[in-house]
Amino acid sequence: MAKKSFEQAMEQLEKIVEELEAGDLPLDKAMQKFEEGMELTRFCTRKLDDTEKKISLLLRDKSGKVVEKPLLSDDEADEPT
């Protein structure tokens, strides 16, 4: 897969889901789209896992223990973007 961002992969995955949900594709084409969607899902999952690992590294205290802090406080999570 060519280098793409998480956002690009998600956008492409959403398009594939829409195409599959429409139900207009021939079986062979639907299977091809499904496989492509699974590849994009794995890519996005790896990106999220890598990001989570980086965040964990950034949240270690001086003794090396992971300090659990939410990325957003409860107030920030409720604010519209």
C-alpha positions as CSV (number, residue, x, y, z in Angstrom):
1,M,0.0,0.0,0.0
2,A,1.4,3.4,-0.9
3,K,2.1,5.8,1.9
4,K,-1.1,7.3,3.1
5,S,-2.3,8.9,6.2
6,F,-4.7,7.5,8.7
7,E,-7.3,10.0,7.5
8,Q,-6.9,9.1,3.9
9,A,-7.2,5.4,4.7
10,M,-10.3,6.0,6.8
11,E,-11.9,8.1,4.0
12,Q,-11.2,5.3,1.5
13,L,-12.6,2.7,3.9
14,E,-15.8,4.7,4.4
15,K,-16.2,4.9,0.6
16,I,-15.8,1.2,0.3
17,V,-18.4,0.6,3.1
18,E,-20.9,2.8,1.3
19,E,-20.3,0.9,-2.0
20,L,-20.8,-2.4,-0.2
21,E,-23.8,-1.3,1.7
22,A,-25.5,-0.1,-1.6
23,G,-25.5,-3.7,-2.7
24,D,-25.1,-2.8,-6.4
25,L,-21.7,-4.5,-7.0
26,P,-21.3,-7.9,-8.7
27,L,-20.0,-10.6,-6.3
28,D,-16.4,-10.5,-7.6
29,K,-16.2,-6.8,-7.3
30,A,-17.8,-6.8,-3.8
31,M,-15.2,-9.4,-2.7
32,Q,-12.4,-7.3,-4.1
33,K,-13.7,-4.2,-2.2
34,F,-14.1,-6.3,1.0
35,E,-10.5,-7.5,0.8
36,E,-9.4,-3.9,0.2
37,G,-11.4,-2.8,3.1
38,M,-9.8,-5.4,5.4
39,E,-6.4,-4.3,4.3
40,L,-7.3,-0.7,5.1
41,T,-8.7,-1.8,8.5
42,R,-5.4,-3.5,9.3
43,F,-3.5,-0.4,8.3
44,C,-5.6,1.9,10.5
45,T,-5.4,-0.5,13.4
46,R,-1.6,-0.5,13.1
47,K,-1.5,3.3,13.0
48,L,-3.7,3.5,16.1
49,D,-1.6,0.9,17.9
50,D,1.6,2.8,17.0
51,T,0.1,6.1,18.2
52,E,-1.0,4.5,21.5
53,K,2.5,3.2,22.1
54,K,4.0,6.7,21.4
55,I,1.5,8.3,23.8
56,S,2.4,5.7,26.4
57,L,6.1,6.6,26.0
58,L,5.3,10.3,26.4
59,L,3.3,9.6,29.6
60,R,6.0,7.8,31.6
61,D,7.1,9.5,34.8
62,K,10.7,9.9,35.9
63,S,10.9,6.4,37.3
64,G,9.7,4.9,34.0
65,K,6.2,4.1,35.3
66,V,3.4,4.8,32.9
67,V,1.3,7.6,34.2
68,E,-2.3,7.2,33.1
69,K,-3.8,10.4,32.0
70,P,-6.7,10.8,29.6
71,L,-5.9,12.5,26.3
72,L,-8.8,14.9,27.0
73,S,-10.3,15.8,30.2
74,D,-14.0,15.1,30.6
75,D,-14.8,18.7,30.0
76,E,-12.8,18.8,26.8
77,A,-14.3,15.6,25.5
78,D,-17.8,17.1,25.7
79,E,-16.9,20.3,23.8
80,P,-17.9,20.4,20.1
81,T,-15.0,20.5,17.6
